[in-house]
C-alpha cells in the first residue's frame, strides 16, 4: 500500500510506501497524476519518502511498477528519494541509468528539504 499526498498547485506528489506494493497502488497514482500531466505537460516532482523498500506483493505488482516508471519517467522533472539507507537511498545512482528525471537523495528526516529542492527551478 502506498500513502500519498498530492500538492496539486505545485505539481508535487509525495508517496510513502507502507507495505508491499500492489498493482492497484500504481493504478491509483496514475489516476491522480495523469490528469495533471495531461493538463500541464509534466509533474514538477515526485517525492518517495520511505524508511525501507517494502517490496512487491507479487510479480504482477513488480511489472506494474516497471510499467509506471516506463510510462512516466519523461513526464516528471525531479524525483527525491527521502530515505536513510537501503535500496531507496541507492535510487539516485540506479535511476540515472533509466530515467530522465533529475534524482537526488535526502535523509529520511529531511522531507522539507526534498520538497524545497523540487520547488526550485
Beta strands, then each sheet from edge to edge (+ up, - down):
strand 1: 2-7
strand 2: 12-17
strand 3: 43-49
strand 4: 76-82
strand 5: 102-106
sheet 1: 1+ 2- 3- 4- 5-
end
